[in-house]
């Protein structure tokens, strides 16, 4: 959260808390009922209230959610969303001077509800601005889309080919009962078990798997299979397969894993691939998957094209 013009009743940071909003009746502070959201004072003059978010990962926005959970008599009747793309780390004052592009026009909101809006724009954005008309409370603000990395900030000879922040994405999964497989390729380390990928317990002879389209075609040299926080529910073994315009081939043979451990394995026979599949045996949870290597000439061209095509 970069800025908000008013936080009289509840702080702007609540807008981007990871979990759903909570409510505790008769939970009053010095400013009244304590809300798990962002709430402004009642306006007595024309205008709107606004909050600015620097996106966790710059990218193409496909939709937003304005969640007014638990705001009933004090939710905004309307909201709009704008976006801007800018290099570096501008201040709130500098952002205010830029030309913002509408993503969601002024649209009606329902109270105590998740309000979904499409954000159809092919451009890459770095910041979004939520405007509520004229005032009120919003519990959570979500911006969904596809990350687009800046090639100027990446070394194509040494990067995580499977990283969400570099443009990789999950394209298939056998089971996501407890948590999303996209957590596997998210930035940073998992802080708790819930920030990884965990499947239901299998009661058959099969195994679970997840498939990831890489940031670009590349040659991996090092694989990281992280079971941190998974102790009684880590997989017993795992393997990696890859493909490039054709059938699957072995990248890492079936290998024994330890619970709550960050495993690092050299790839025995590095070769070019554009998609990787992680198989876990038989089931369980993984915190992170990393695949360190180099983009090939084709992969680098696709990586750079994705950025230029969305630059606007």
N, C-alpha and C positions, 0 to 999 in steps of 0.2 A: 504494500500500500504506500503510495507516494504522497498523497495529499487528499484532504477533504475540506470543504469550506465550513463545515459545522459538525461537531460531535457532542452536542449538548447533553444527550442522554446515553449514548453508547458509542464505543470507539470504532473507527473505520476498520481496524485490523481484524475485527470479527468477521468481516465479509469474506475473507479468504481462509478462514480456519478449515482444516481438512475434513472434519466430520460434520454430520448434520447438526443443526441448531438444537439446543436443549431449552427447556423452560421449567422453572421452579416457581410454583405459585407462592405468593406472599414473600417473595424474595426482594425486599426493598432496600435501597441505599439512600444516600443523601439527595439524589436527584430523582427518586421515584423507583418504580419497578425496574429491576435490572434485567435487561434483554441481552440475549446472546445474538447480537447483530449490530448493525449500524443504525442509529436513530438520531435525527436532527430535531431541533426545536420547532414549535409551531410558527410558521411564517406569518408576519403581520404586514408584509410588503410584497410587491410582485417579484417574481424570480423563481429560480430552481436551486436545489441543492445538488452538489456534485462530489464524486470521489474518483480518483485516478489510480489505476493499477498498472504497474510495470509487469508485463507478462513473465511468468517463470521461464518460458522458452518462447522466443519470437517465432511467429509462424502464421499460417493461413487459418483464419477463424471460420468455423463452419456453423457455430451456434452458440447462444448464451442462455443462461438460466438466471432469472431474477427471483430468488426464493424469499417469500415473505412469511415464512413459517412463524407462527405464534403472534404475528402482527395482525390484529383484527380491526380495532377501531383507530389504528394509528399507522396503517400502511399507505404508501403513496398510490394515488389513483392511476398514475401514468409513469412510464419510464422510457428513456431512450439511451442508446449506446453509440459512442463514436470511437474511432481508432486513429492512431498515428504511427508512422514509422520514422525512427530517428536513430542515428548512431550515437554511441557513447552513453553517458549517464546524466541527462539534463536535469536541472532543478525544476521544482514545480512552477516557478515564475517563467523559466524558459519554455516549458511545455505549454503554458498558457498562451504564449505568443505564436504557436504553430497553427497551421491549418488542419483541423480535424475532419475526418471523413465519416459520415453517418454509416453505421452498420445496422442499427435497429431504429426506425423512426419512432416518434412519440407514440407509445402503444399502451392500451389499458392493462392494468394489473388486477389480479384477484388477491384478496387477503388470505393469509395463512395457506399459501399455495406455492408450488413450483411453477413459475411462469416461463415457458420455453419459447425461444425466438430463433429463427434461422438467421445466420449471418453470412449471407452469400457474397463473398468477395474473394477473388483469386490472389489478392495482394498479401504480402508479408507485413505483419504489424508487430510493434514492440510494446505499445501502451494502449490501454483502453480507458474510456471515461464514461462512467455511469451517471446519468442525470435523472433525478427523481422530481416529478412535477406535482405539487410544489415542494413537499416536505414529507417527513415520516420515517418509517423504519423498514430496512431490508435485512434479512437474516444472513443470507449467503449470496454471493455473486460468482457464477461459474462461467468460464470462457473455454469452449471446446474447439479443437482443431488439430492441425498437423504441424509439428515443429519444422522449421526450415533454418538450417545452420548457415552461418556466414562463412564462406570459404576462406576469407582473409584471416579468420581467427582459428583455423584448423590446419594442422600439419598432415597433408595427405599421405605421408610416408609412415606415420605413427599415430593412429587414432583407434578408438573403440568403434569397430564396424557395426556393432549391435546396439549402439546407444540411441535412445530416443532423442536426445538432444542433437544428435548428428543426422537425424532423419530416418532412423530405422523404425520399423513398426511390426507389431504382431499381426500375422495373417492367418493363423490357425491354432487351435488348442483343443485338446481332448476333454478338458474338465477345468472349470473355474468356480468350483463350489464355494470356496471360502474367500477367494480374493482374485483380483484381475491379473492375468498373465503380463499385462503391460507394466506391472510393478517390477518385473524382472529386469527391464531395460531402462528404468527410471534413473535420474541423476542421483549421485551420492550413495551412501550406505543406508541400508534399512535400519531404522531406529528401533522397531519392534517387529514381531512376527507378522502382524497384519499388513506390513508394508512390503511383503514378498508375495509370491504366488503359491497357493496351497490347494491341493485337490482333495476330493472326498476319498474315503478309504475304499479301495477296490476289493471286490469279493469274487473276482474271476481271475483268469490266467493272463490278462493283458497288462499293459503299462500305460502311463500317461505321457503326454508330449506337448510341446509348443513349438511353433514354427515362426521364424522372424525374417522378414525381408530386410536386408542390410541397408545401411546408409548409401551404399554403392558397391558395385562389384569390387572385390578385393581379395588379398591373400592374407589369411590370418596366421599369426605366428604363436600366439599365446591365448589360451582359453582360461577364463576364471569362472568357476562354479562355486557360488557362495551359499552355504547353508546356515549362515549366522542366524541365531535365535530359534532355529528349528532343532529341537533336541530329541524328543520322543517321536517326532514325526518327519524326520529327514528321510529322503530316499536312500535306499541301500546302495544303489549304483546309478550311473548316468552315462550317456554316450552322446556324441554330436555327429550329425550328418550334414552334408552340404550339397548344393546343386547349382549349376549354371546352365540355364537354357535346356535342361535335360533331366536325366535320371539322378537319383541320389547316390552319393558316395560317402565313404567313411572319412570323418575329420578327426574324431577322437574315439577310440574303441571303448567298449563298455568298461567302466572304471569304478572301483569301490569308493564310496564317499563316507566321510565322518560327519556326525552331527555337529552343528554350531561351529562350522569351520569354513574359512575362506581358502578354497582349493585353487591352485594355479598349475596348469599343465601346458607344457610345450606341445604344439601341434606336430605330430610325428612326420607327416609329409605335407607341407604347406602347398596348396594349390588354389586357384581362383574359384570363388563362389559368390553368388549374389543372394543366397538364402541359406539359413542355417536352421536345423531342427534339433532341439534338445529333447532326448528321451530320458525319462526317469523311471527307475524300476524299484518296486512296482508303482508307487504313488508317493505322495508326501508334499513337502514344501521346499521351495528354493527362494533365497532372498534376492540374489542378483545373478545375471548372466553377462559376462563381458567377453568380447572377442577382439583382441588387440592385433592390429596388422596394418597393411598399407593398401590404399586404393590403387587399382590398376588404372591404366590410361582410360579405359571405357568407364570405370567407376568414377574417376575424377571428373570426366566430362559430364556425366549425369548429375553428379553432386553440384557442380557449378551451375549447370543449366537450371536446376531446381531453384536456385537462389535468384538468378537473373530473370527467370520467367515470372517470379512473384514480386520483383522489385517495384513494379508499377511504372 
